[in-house]
C-alpha cells in the first residue's frame, strides 16, 4: 500500500479523482475514517468538496472505493503468487505469507486498514463494510483452494489457522507487542503448511 507521503509532488500531477483517492487513503490510514471530513480530503487533494461529490456521491462511497482498491491489491498478490508458482500450492501459500510479512514494517501506527475500517463501521449495511466482507470471503476461498490443492486433509481448518496468523501479525505489529513479527509469521505459516 502506498501513500501520497511516499510520493511527494505526485498529487498535483494526478487527475482529480486519483488525487481525491490518494488524499483519502493517506488521511483514512493516518487518522481514521470517522475523524476525517470531506473538507480535509478536499484540502489534501488540492480540490473542492464539490469536486469530491462529483466523483463520489457520498463520503461512504469514497470509503468503499478506497477499500475496493486495497482489496484489489490483495487479490493481485494472490494472482502474483499463483503465476510465480504454478501448480505449487505450498509455495503459493508461503508467497502470500511473505507478502504480508514484507508489508508489516510499512504498516502505519493504525495498522491494517481492513481491520480498522471494520472497527469504525459497525453498521453491517455500510457499503464499505460489504466491500471488506466480500474481500475477506474471496480471500478465504482462494486460500482454502490452495490448501485443498496442496492435499491438506482439512483445507478449511488450515486456511483458518493461516488467516489467524496473518491477521494476528498485522495487529501485533500495530500494537508493537511482538518483535520480529515478519520472521515469526513466516516460521509459523511454514510449520502450519508442513504439518
URSULMO-V714892 format. One record per helix or strand of 3 or more residues. SS is the DSSP state (hx for helix, st for strand). FROM is the first residue (numbers start at 0). TO is the last residue. Records with the same first field share a line. If there is no record, write none. Layout:
BEGIN
SS: FROM-TO / FROM-TO
END
This chain:
BEGIN
hx: 3-5 / 10-12 / 15-30 / 37-44 / 48-54 / 58-83 / 88-103 / 112-119 / 126-148 / 154-173 / 180-193
END
